[in-house]
Amino acid sequence: MEETEGIDPDVIGPRKAEIQDELETNEQALYAAQSRVEKSEAGLEQLGTSGAADAAQRLAETAAEIREAAARYARLRLARSILEREVARYRERHQGPVLRRASDVFARLSLLSFEGLRVGADDRVLECVRAGGGAVAVDGLSEGTRYQLYFALRVASLERYLEQGRALPLVLDDAFIHFDDARARVGLEVLAELAPRGQVFFFPHHERLFEVAREALGGRVRTHELPPPPGACRERRTG
């Protein structure tokens, strides 16, 4: 572990592949040595006392080879495990600000059933980390959880954009249609955190969300009723 502290992240991938090759080579050598031991033991039974000394010597040499190969195999397995752990730690420390913010929002929206987000081992897959351990890819999420993830990523991206001093209004239509009241409440709280940097217009799909918004945000939310055209249903919006 001390050897990995100052390791250059760029060499971790190639070194990991090199260790994997060495592991496979040592596994083959180990199997071959075990096969020679079995053959030597079978030969001893057939020889009896004739040539027993020579066979015993070969057996001892082969056993020594096995011990050496097994020790090297154990060291390589340990090195691989440490490298994988260091890769994970490096990603955690250096993941982008958008992913960090999205990870926090997603954990809140999932009511902490997920701890957050991380990039997969091949750097091309986004994984959702469960609170109890383990991770699931996006295509393994339920429909509602995928909408929570999408909302978290969009909010994090927008916040990053607003940090550049560009104030734009945010308009959302039926954004919480797949959220229950508890998750909608968290989503509204996230939007309230965003509101000081840009005006937020929210068009709900159900009047129940007006109650949720007032419970969650109190006087920070304003409700506007749009006059319907003749023959049309009434629609409201919140700001």
N, C-alpha and C positions, 0 to 999 in steps of 0.2 A: 504493500500500500504506500509506503514511503517513496518507492521508486516511481509511482504514478503521479505524485503530487505536482511535479513540474513538467509533466509530459505535454508535448505539443498536440493539441486536438487533431491536427491534420494527419498525424502519423498513427492515430489510434485505429482507424479503419484498416489500413494496410497491415498493421501489426496483428490485429485481431484475425485477419484472413491468414496470415503466416502461421499464427498459433494453431488455427484450425487445421491447416495442412500438416503441421507437426503432430497434432493429436491423431489424425488419421494414420499417419506413417507409424507412429508408436503403437497404435491399436493393432495394426497389421503385424508389426514385429512381435508384439505380445502374443497374439494368436499363433504365430508361427513358432515361437519359443515353446508355448504350451503344447503344441502338436509334437514338437521334437521330444519333449519330456515324456509325453504319453507313449511315443514310439520307443523311447529308451527304456521305459519301465516294462513295456511288453517284451523288448529284447532281452532284458535281464531275466525275466521269467523263463524264456526259452533257453538262454545260455546256461542257467544254473551257475555253477562255479567257474565254468570256462569263460575267460574274458571278462569276468565280473568286475575286476579292478578297473579295466579300461572303460567299461560301460558306466561304472559308478563315477569315474572322473568326468566323463562327458555329461553325465546327469548333473553333477555339481556345477559344472561350467554353465550349463543351460539354465539351471536354477538361479545362478548369479545374474545372468542376462535378464531373466524375468524380473528379478528384484530391481535391477537398475532401470529397466523399461517402465516398471510400475511406478517407481519413484519419480521418474521424469514425467510420466503421464499425469501423476497427481499434481506436480508443480505447474504443468501447462494448464490443467483444468482450473487450478486456483488463479493463475495469471489471467486466464480468459474471464473468469468470474469478476475479478477486480477491474479489468478493463471495461467490461459491460457496465459495472456499477459507476465507474468514473465517467463513461459516456453519458449515462443518465443524469449524473450530478452536473455535468457540464451543460447539458441541454437545459436543465432546470435553472441554472444560474444565468444563462445567456439567452433564454428565450425572449422573443421580441415583446415590446410593451403591449402591442395589440393582443397577443396571445395571453399574456399575463392578465390583462383586464378582462378579456373574454372568459378566461378560466374562472375568475372571481365571480363574474356575473352569472355564468352557467351554474356554478355551485350553488349560488343563492336561489336561482330560479328552480333548480331541482330539489329545493328544500334540503340540501346537503346529502341527498342520496348519491350524488357524485361529488368528488373532491375537486375536480377541475379538468383541465385539458392538457394534453402533451402531444408532441410530435412522435410518430412511430419510429421504430429502429431504422427504417429505410428512408426517413426524412420526407416521405411522400404521403404519409397517412396520418390523419388526425385521430387521436384516440381519446376517449372519455374515460377518466379514471374513477372507478367506483369507490364509494366510501369504505367498503369492507375489503378493498384490495382487488386487484385485477383491472383490466381495461377492456373496453368494447369499441369497435370501429363504428363509424357513423351509420353504416348500413345495418348495424345490429341494434340500433335504437328504435324505440317506439315512435310513432308519428308525433305524439305530443312532445316527447323529449327532443326530437329533431327540430321542432319549431322553437323550443327553448334555446337550443344550440345556435340556430340561425339568428335569433334575436340577439343573443349575447355577442356573436361575432359582428353583427351590424352595428350595435351600440359601441363596441370597442373601436371599430374602424372609424365611426363618426366622431367619437371623442378625440381620437388621434388627429383627425382632420381639423377639428375645432381648436386644437392646441396651437395650430399655425396662425391663429388670429382671424380665421374666416368664420363669421357668424352667419349661419343660414337657418331658416326654420326647418323643423322636422315634421313631416306629415305622415301619420300612420293610419291605415284603414284596416279594421278587423285584425289587428296584430295579435290579439290574445284569443282568437276564436277557438284555439285548441288548449287553452289554459283553464284550469279550475280557479276558483276564487282566491285560494291561497297563493298560487303562482302568479295570478294576475295582480295581486296586491304587491308582490315583490317587483314585478315588471313595472308597475306604476311608480314604485319608489325609485327604481333605477332611472326612469324617465325624469323624475323630479330632480335627481342629482345632475342630470344633463341640462335641465331647463335654464339655469343661470347663464349658460353659454350660448343658448339658442332657443328660440320659442318652439314649443312642442304643441302640435295639433293632433288630437287623438279622436278618431271616429270609431265608436264602439259598435259592436254587432248586437248588443243586448243592453237593455236599460239597467240590468243588475250591476253593470260595471260602473255606472254613475255612483251607486251606493258604495261600491268597493273603493272607488277613487276618493270619495269624501271621507270614508273611514281611514284610509291610508294617508291622505295628504291634507285633510282638513281645509283650511283657508287658502292653501297653495293652488287649489284647482278651481277653475272657473268653468261653469257650464253654460253653453249657448245653444239655444233651440233655433233651428233653421225653419222658417215658414215653408210649409210644403206647397207645391203647386196644386192646383185644383185636381182632386181625384187621386192624389199621391199620398203615400204614407208619410208620417211625420218623422223627421230625423234630427238627431242632436249631435253636437260635437263638444268636446272638452278641450280646454287649453291649459 
